[in-house]
């Protein structure tokens, strides 16, 4: 039915639609508590010119990539930024790759981010691949690169220049077989990444930080896909995490194992993947992973990815509030200004704590006043005198990070339950139950062969020596 146009008079007299009290404001997460005590979380997305795309970000967190992306590095763990769309849609179609090959692919990806993802070609020293994978020969590194150059993958994208499911070669080596064989450890190897992958990176707005050195230690090639998913979830607020729950068959489909995979192979692979995730330790463990297998389902829970305050995205605040805070500190004598962190640190604290930056600033000022007035009273586990001395030694920015981790923010309306809810114990060992084949009594009596769900191949009469790295999983 035809509807007459709304007149100006009708628009002026129409009741106004009630808007949420946070309408039009931006921030990482806002949690609204309803009158009945229930909670609702909101994410306020940046729009327009506020969006920071992948080509505007470095994509790496490390000092010296070549020196830190080393298998036996126990002091640092360099991180790479991988877009959400890549983590969620990337499928490796080739079955001949090994765990080290897939780790090497992401090492090449990290090198491309370092040199500039938009470049036509990238290069890496062959010795860097050897050190990253912890190999003892150049030949094995060359074999890994050769296998990658013959492997294919798919991405499902929806952006200008790349739409739909796109199949592509994982890497393109700019060397023929003889040239690659002649390379030494100090020589550079040149390669190209798929154009669709580079487009996905350059236009990405959502991403996860992934520890590069953790992937080089995985023994199963199927661990990486699940690990990337966990890194993506660990970077989210707990309200928005999607906990992986899957049966064995769902796990098989998720990691891309063939449908006709033998039951024994699926069980051993699932066990190996869980062991890989539980073995992440030291600086490579940025978040805890809890793994259980109950009622036929694999359940994985992750805690929040630990971030230093300076790594957190600063919250948006109104210009007048920023000016007020800056003017307050600027009016102080120089000897007092040193006790106040930069405005950006308070904005980052707002993202981390969930309270407005100006209120965090006020609480910090109150604690400073209390520390000066009552130097023997305790603040965040130390006396007021020690608190002020620490600021003098390491600076206010560094102390704010410690203070933000220890301070009780109940006075700002941020309940302690938010922190308690993040407690996740890292699982050190997990045992996946193996389903034994059903045995018929008649089979035992008449000597018939008993088969599992999927028959095992016949045992070979002779055995060849096989290197551990030759095993697919």
C-alpha positions as CSV (number, residue, x, y, z in Angstrom):
1,X,0.0,0.0,0.0
2,X,1.2,3.5,-0.9
3,X,2.3,5.5,2.2
4,X,2.0,9.3,2.0
5,X,5.1,11.3,2.7
6,X,5.7,12.5,6.2
7,X,5.3,16.2,6.6
8,X,7.6,18.5,8.5
9,X,4.9,19.2,11.0
10,X,4.5,15.4,11.7
11,X,8.2,15.0,12.0
12,X,8.4,17.8,14.6
13,X,5.5,16.5,16.7
14,X,6.5,12.8,16.5
15,X,7.9,11.3,19.7
16,X,11.7,11.2,19.9
17,X,13.2,7.7,19.9
18,X,15.0,7.2,23.2
19,X,18.7,6.7,22.6
20,X,21.2,4.8,24.7
21,X,23.1,7.0,27.1
22,X,26.3,6.1,25.4
23,X,25.0,6.9,21.9
24,X,27.7,8.4,19.7
25,X,30.6,7.8,22.1
26,X,33.5,5.6,21.3
27,X,35.6,3.3,23.5
28,X,36.9,-0.2,23.6
29,X,34.2,-1.8,25.8
30,X,31.3,-0.4,27.7
31,X,29.4,-2.6,30.1
32,X,25.9,-1.4,31.1
33,X,24.3,-2.8,34.3
34,X,20.5,-3.1,34.0
35,X,18.1,-2.4,36.9
36,X,17.7,-6.2,37.5
37,X,21.4,-6.6,38.0
38,X,22.1,-8.2,34.6
39,X,24.8,-6.8,32.4
40,X,25.0,-6.0,28.7
41,X,28.3,-5.3,26.9
42,X,28.7,-2.8,24.0
43,X,31.6,-2.3,21.7
44,X,31.7,1.2,20.1
45,X,33.4,0.8,16.7
46,X,35.5,3.5,15.2
47,X,34.2,4.7,11.9
48,X,35.3,6.7,8.9
49,X,38.7,8.4,9.3
50,X,39.1,6.9,12.8
51,X,39.6,3.4,11.4
52,X,43.3,2.4,11.4
53,X,43.9,0.0,8.5
54,X,46.7,-2.6,8.2
55,X,48.8,-0.5,5.9
56,X,49.0,2.2,8.7
57,X,50.3,-0.3,11.3
58,X,53.7,-1.9,11.5
59,X,52.4,-5.4,12.3
60,X,55.4,-6.4,14.4
61,X,56.3,-6.2,18.1
62,X,60.0,-6.9,18.5
63,X,63.4,-5.2,18.6
64,X,65.4,-7.1,16.1
65,X,63.4,-9.7,14.2
66,X,66.4,-11.7,13.0
67,X,67.9,-11.9,16.5
68,X,64.7,-12.6,18.4
69,X,62.9,-15.1,16.0
70,X,65.2,-17.9,17.1
71,X,64.1,-21.3,18.3
72,X,66.1,-21.3,21.6
73,X,65.3,-17.7,22.5
74,X,64.0,-17.7,26.1
75,X,64.2,-14.0,26.7
76,X,61.8,-12.5,24.2
77,X,59.1,-13.7,21.9
78,X,58.5,-11.5,18.8
79,X,54.8,-11.1,17.8
80,X,53.2,-10.7,14.5
81,X,49.8,-9.2,13.7
82,X,47.6,-11.5,11.7
83,X,44.2,-10.1,10.4
84,X,41.0,-11.7,11.8
85,X,39.7,-12.5,8.3
86,X,42.9,-14.5,7.6
87,X,42.7,-16.4,10.9
88,X,39.0,-17.2,10.3
89,X,39.0,-18.1,6.6
90,X,42.5,-19.4,5.7
91,X,42.5,-23.0,4.6
92,X,45.6,-24.9,3.5
93,X,44.7,-27.3,0.8
94,X,48.0,-29.2,0.4
95,X,48.5,-32.3,2.6
96,X,52.3,-32.7,2.1
97,X,53.2,-29.8,4.5
98,X,54.7,-30.4,7.9
99,X,54.5,-28.4,11.1
100,X,57.9,-26.7,10.5
101,X,56.8,-25.7,7.0
102,X,53.7,-23.8,8.3
103,X,55.8,-22.1,11.0
104,X,58.3,-21.1,8.2
105,X,55.4,-19.5,6.2
106,X,54.5,-17.2,9.1
107,X,58.2,-16.4,9.6
108,X,58.2,-15.2,5.9
109,X,55.0,-13.3,6.6
110,X,56.7,-11.5,9.5
111,X,59.7,-10.6,7.4
112,X,57.3,-9.2,4.8
113,X,55.6,-7.0,7.5
114,X,59.0,-5.8,8.6
115,X,60.0,-4.8,5.0
116,X,56.6,-3.5,4.1
117,X,53.7,-5.7,3.1
118,X,52.9,-3.7,0.0
119,X,56.3,-4.4,-1.6
120,X,56.3,-6.5,-4.8
121,X,59.0,-8.9,-3.5
122,X,60.5,-9.7,-0.2
123,X,63.7,-11.4,0.9
124,X,65.1,-13.3,3.9
125,X,68.5,-14.8,4.8
126,X,68.3,-18.6,4.6
127,X,70.2,-18.7,7.9
128,X,67.3,-16.9,9.6
129,X,64.9,-19.7,8.6
130,X,67.4,-22.3,10.0
131,X,67.7,-20.5,13.3
132,X,63.9,-19.9,13.6
133,X,63.1,-23.6,13.1
134,X,66.0,-24.8,15.2
135,X,67.3,-27.0,12.3
136,X,70.8,-28.3,12.0
137,X,71.1,-28.1,8.2
138,X,70.5,-25.7,5.4
139,X,69.2,-28.5,3.2
140,X,66.1,-29.1,5.5
141,X,65.3,-25.4,5.4
142,X,65.5,-25.4,1.6
143,X,63.2,-28.5,1.5
144,X,60.6,-26.6,3.7
145,X,60.6,-23.6,1.4
146,X,60.3,-25.9,-1.7
147,X,57.3,-27.6,-0.2
148,X,55.7,-24.2,0.6
149,X,56.2,-23.1,-3.0
150,X,54.1,-26.1,-4.2
151,X,51.3,-25.7,-1.6
152,X,48.0,-23.9,-2.1
153,X,45.6,-22.2,0.3
154,X,42.3,-20.3,0.1
155,X,41.0,-17.1,1.7
156,X,37.4,-15.9,1.8
157,X,37.5,-12.1,1.4
158,X,35.1,-9.3,0.6
159,X,36.9,-6.2,-0.3
160,X,37.9,-4.2,-3.4
161,X,40.3,-6.3,-5.5
162,X,39.5,-9.6,-3.7
163,X,36.0,-11.0,-3.3
164,X,34.8,-14.5,-2.7
165,X,36.8,-17.6,-2.0
166,X,40.2,-17.1,-3.6
167,X,42.7,-20.0,-4.2
168,X,46.4,-19.1,-4.3
169,X,49.9,-20.4,-4.0
170,X,51.2,-20.0,-0.5
171,X,54.5,-18.4,-1.6
172,X,56.3,-17.9,-4.9
173,X,60.1,-18.5,-4.8
174,X,62.1,-16.3,-7.2
175,X,64.7,-19.0,-7.6
176,X,64.9,-22.1,-9.7
177,X,65.9,-25.4,-8.2
178,X,69.6,-25.0,-8.9
179,X,69.7,-21.5,-7.5
180,X,67.9,-22.5,-4.3
181,X,70.3,-25.5,-3.8
182,X,73.3,-23.2,-4.2
183,X,72.2,-20.7,-1.5
184,X,74.3,-20.6,1.7
185,X,73.2,-19.4,5.2
186,X,74.2,-15.8,4.7
187,X,72.5,-15.6,1.2
188,X,69.2,-13.9,0.7
189,X,66.3,-15.9,-0.6
190,X,63.7,-13.8,-2.5
191,X,59.9,-14.6,-2.5
192,X,56.5,-13.2,-3.1
193,X,53.4,-13.5,-0.9
194,X,49.9,-13.9,-2.5
195,X,48.4,-10.7,-3.7
196,X,45.1,-11.5,-2.0
197,X,46.8,-12.1,1.3
198,X,48.6,-8.7,1.1
199,X,45.3,-6.9,0.3
200,X,43.7,-8.5,3.3
201,X,46.5,-7.3,5.5
202,X,46.6,-3.8,4.1
203,X,42.8,-3.2,4.6
204,X,42.4,-5.1,7.8
205,X,41.0,-3.4,10.9
206,X,40.6,-6.4,13.3
207,X,43.6,-8.6,14.1
208,X,45.3,-10.8,16.7
209,X,48.9,-10.7,18.0
210,X,50.6,-14.1,17.6
211,X,53.8,-15.2,19.3
212,X,56.1,-16.2,16.5
213,X,58.4,-18.4,18.5
214,X,55.6,-20.5,19.9
215,X,54.7,-21.8,16.4
216,X,58.2,-23.0,15.6
217,X,57.9,-25.5,18.5
218,X,54.7,-27.2,17.5
219,X,55.0,-30.8,16.5
220,X,51.7,-31.1,14.7
221,X,50.9,-29.1,11.6
222,X,47.3,-28.9,12.7
223,X,48.1,-27.0,15.9
224,X,48.7,-23.7,14.2
225,X,45.2,-23.2,13.0
226,X,43.7,-23.8,16.5
227,X,46.4,-21.6,18.1
228,X,45.7,-18.7,15.8
229,X,42.0,-19.0,16.8
230,X,42.9,-18.9,20.5
231,X,45.2,-15.9,20.0
232,X,42.2,-14.1,18.4
233,X,39.9,-14.9,21.3
234,X,42.4,-14.1,24.0
235,X,42.7,-10.6,22.7
236,X,39.0,-9.9,23.2
237,X,37.2,-8.9,26.3
238,X,35.8,-11.9,28.1
239,X,32.2,-10.9,27.1
240,X,33.0,-11.5,23.5
241,X,35.1,-14.6,23.5
242,X,33.9,-17.7,21.7
243,X,35.1,-20.7,23.6
244,X,36.0,-23.6,21.3
245,X,33.8,-26.6,22.0
246,X,34.0,-29.4,19.5
247,X,33.7,-33.2,19.1
248,X,36.4,-35.2,17.6
249,X,34.7,-35.0,14.2
250,X,34.3,-31.3,14.5
251,X,37.9,-30.9,15.4
252,X,38.9,-32.9,12.4
253,X,36.8,-30.6,10.1
254,X,38.1,-27.4,11.9
255,X,41.8,-28.2,11.4
256,X,41.3,-29.6,7.8
257,X,41.9,-33.3,8.3
258,X,40.4,-35.6,5.6
259,X,37.0,-37.0,6.3
260,X,38.2,-40.6,6.0
261,X,40.9,-40.1,8.6
262,X,41.5,-43.3,10.6
263,X,40.1,-43.2,14.2
264,X,43.5,-44.0,15.7
265,X,45.2,-41.2,13.6
266,X,42.6,-38.7,14.7
267,X,43.0,-39.6,18.4
268,X,46.8,-39.3,18.2
269,X,46.6,-36.0,16.3
270,X,44.2,-34.5,18.8
271,X,46.4,-35.6,21.6
272,X,49.5,-34.1,20.0
273,X,47.7,-30.8,19.3
274,X,46.6,-30.5,22.9
275,X,50.1,-31.4,24.1
276,X,51.5,-28.6,21.8
277,X,49.2,-26.0,23.3
278,X,49.9,-27.1,26.9
279,X,53.6,-27.0,26.3
280,X,53.7,-23.3,25.4
281,X,55.7,-21.8,28.2
282,X,58.0,-19.0,29.3
283,X,57.9,-15.8,27.4
284,X,55.9,-17.5,24.6
285,X,52.9,-18.0,26.9
286,X,51.1,-14.7,26.8
287,X,47.8,-16.1,27.9
288,X,46.8,-19.3,29.8
289,X,45.0,-22.1,28.0
290,X,42.8,-24.6,29.8
291,X,41.9,-27.8,28.0
292,X,39.4,-30.4,29.0
293,X,37.8,-33.3,27.2
294,X,34.5,-34.3,28.8
295,X,31.4,-36.0,27.4
296,X,33.0,-36.5,24.1
297,X,33.8,-32.8,23.6
298,X,37.0,-30.9,23.6
299,X,36.6,-27.6,25.5
300,X,39.3,-24.9,25.5
301,X,39.1,-21.8,27.6
302,X,41.7,-19.0,27.3
303,X,42.5,-16.1,29.7
304,X,43.2,-12.5,28.6
305,X,46.3,-12.0,26.6
306,X,48.7,-10.2,28.9
307,X,49.5,-6.8,27.6
308,X,51.7,-4.1,28.9
309,X,49.8,-0.8,29.4
310,X,51.8,0.9,26.7
311,X,50.6,-1.8,24.2
312,X,46.9,-1.2,24.9
313,X,44.9,0.9,22.4
314,X,44.2,4.4,24.0
315,X,40.6,5.1,24.6
316,X,39.0,8.1,22.9
317,X,38.2,11.0,25.2
318,X,36.6,14.4,24.5
319,X,38.9,17.3,23.6
320,X,37.7,19.4,26.5
321,X,38.4,16.6,29.0
322,X,41.9,16.1,27.6
323,X,42.6,19.9,27.7
324,X,41.4,20.1,31.3
325,X,43.7,17.2,32.4
326,X,46.7,18.6,30.5
327,X,46.1,22.1,31.9
328,X,45.9,20.8,35.4
329,X,49.3,19.1,35.2
330,X,50.8,22.0,33.1
331,X,50.0,24.5,35.9
332,X,52.1,22.5,38.4
333,X,55.7,23.3,39.3
334,X,58.2,21.1,37.4
335,X,59.1,19.1,40.5
336,X,55.5,18.0,40.8
337,X,54.8,17.3,37.1
338,X,57.2,14.4,37.2
339,X,54.8,12.5,39.4
340,X,52.1,12.5,36.6
341,X,52.1,10.1,33.6
342,X,51.4,11.3,30.1
343,X,47.8,11.7,29.0
344,X,48.1,8.8,26.6
345,X,48.9,6.5,29.5
346,X,45.6,7.5,31.3
347,X,43.8,6.9,28.0
348,X,45.3,3.4,27.8
349,X,44.4,2.8,31.4
350,X,40.8,3.6,30.6
351,X,40.9,0.8,28.0
352,X,42.5,-1.6,30.4
353,X,40.5,-0.8,33.5
354,X,37.2,0.2,32.0
355,X,36.8,3.5,33.9
356,X,37.0,7.0,32.4
357,X,40.5,8.4,32.1
358,X,39.7,11.6,34.0
359,X,38.5,9.5,37.0
360,X,41.6,7.4,36.9
361,X,43.6,10.6,36.8
362,X,41.7,11.8,39.9
363,X,42.4,8.6,41.8
364,X,46.1,8.7,40.9
365,X,46.2,12.3,42.2
366,X,44.5,11.3,45.4
367,X,47.0,8.4,45.9
368,X,49.9,10.8,45.3
369,X,48.4,13.2,47.9
370,X,48.0,10.3,50.3
371,X,51.5,9.1,49.8
372,X,52.9,12.6,50.5
373,X,50.6,13.1,53.5
374,X,51.0,9.6,55.0
375,X,54.3,8.2,53.9
376,X,54.2,5.2,56.2
377,X,50.7,4.1,55.0
378,X,50.6,1.4,52.3
379,X,49.5,2.0,48.7
380,X,49.4,-1.0,46.3
381,X,51.7,-3.1,48.4
382,X,54.2,-0.5,49.3
383,X,54.4,2.5,51.6
384,X,53.8,6.0,50.4
385,X,57.4,6.8,50.7
386,X,58.4,3.8,48.6
387,X,55.7,4.7,46.0
388,X,57.1,8.2,45.5
389,X,60.7,6.9,45.5
390,X,59.8,4.4,42.8
391,X,58.4,7.1,40.6
392,X,61.6,9.0,41.0
393,X,63.7,6.0,39.9
394,X,61.7,4.5,37.0
395,X,59.3,7.3,36.1
396,X,55.5,7.9,36.5
397,X,54.6,6.0,33.3
398,X,56.2,2.8,34.5
399,X,54.7,3.1,38.0
400,X,51.2,3.7,36.5
401,X,51.4,0.3,34.8
402,X,52.2,-1.4,38.2
403,X,49.6,0.7,40.0
404,X,46.9,-0.2,37.4
405,X,47.6,-3.9,37.9
406,X,47.5,-3.7,41.7
407,X,45.0,-1.0,42.6
408,X,41.4,-1.7,43.7
409,X,39.1,0.3,41.4
410,X,35.8,-0.5,43.3
411,X,35.6,3.3,44.1
412,X,35.3,4.0,40.3
413,X,32.5,1.4,39.9
414,X,34.8,-1.2,38.5
415,X,34.1,-4.3,40.5
416,X,36.8,-6.8,41.4
417,X,34.7,-9.6,39.8
418,X,36.0,-8.4,36.4
419,X,39.5,-9.5,37.3
420,X,38.4,-12.6,39.1
421,X,36.6,-13.8,35.9
422,X,39.9,-13.6,34.0
423,X,41.5,-16.3,36.1
424,X,42.3,-19.3,33.9
425,X,44.7,-22.1,35.0
426,X,47.0,-23.2,32.2
427,X,46.6,-27.0,31.6
428,X,50.0,-28.8,31.8
429,X,48.7,-32.2,30.7
430,X,45.6,-33.5,29.1
431,X,44.7,-37.0,28.1
432,X,42.4,-37.6,25.2
433,X,40.4,-40.9,25.6
434,X,40.9,-43.4,22.8
435,X,37.9,-45.2,21.5
436,X,38.6,-48.9,21.4
437,X,37.0,-50.9,18.6
438,X,34.0,-53.1,19.4
439,X,34.9,-56.8,19.5
440,X,32.4,-59.5,18.7
441,X,32.8,-62.8,20.6
442,X,32.3,-64.7,17.4
443,X,35.3,-63.0,15.9
444,X,37.4,-64.3,18.8
445,X,36.0,-67.8,18.5
446,X,36.4,-68.1,14.7
447,X,39.5,-66.1,14.4
448,X,38.1,-63.4,12.2
449,X,40.1,-60.2,11.8
450,X,38.8,-57.3,14.0
451,X,38.9,-53.9,12.3
452,X,38.6,-50.4,13.8
453,X,36.2,-47.8,12.4
454,X,38.8,-47.3,9.6
455,X,41.1,-50.2,8.7
456,X,44.8,-49.7,9.3
457,X,47.2,-50.2,6.4
458,X,49.1,-53.5,6.3
459,X,52.3,-53.6,8.2
460,X,55.4,-53.4,6.0
461,X,57.8,-56.3,6.0
462,X,60.8,-54.0,6.1
463,X,61.3,-50.6,7.8
464,X,63.2,-47.7,6.4
465,X,65.0,-45.1,8.6
466,X,62.8,-42.0,8.8
467,X,63.7,-38.6,10.3
468,X,61.3,-37.2,12.9
469,X,60.6,-34.3,10.6
470,X,59.3,-36.7,7.9
471,X,56.3,-37.5,10.0
472,X,53.2,-35.6,8.8
473,X,51.8,-34.8,12.2
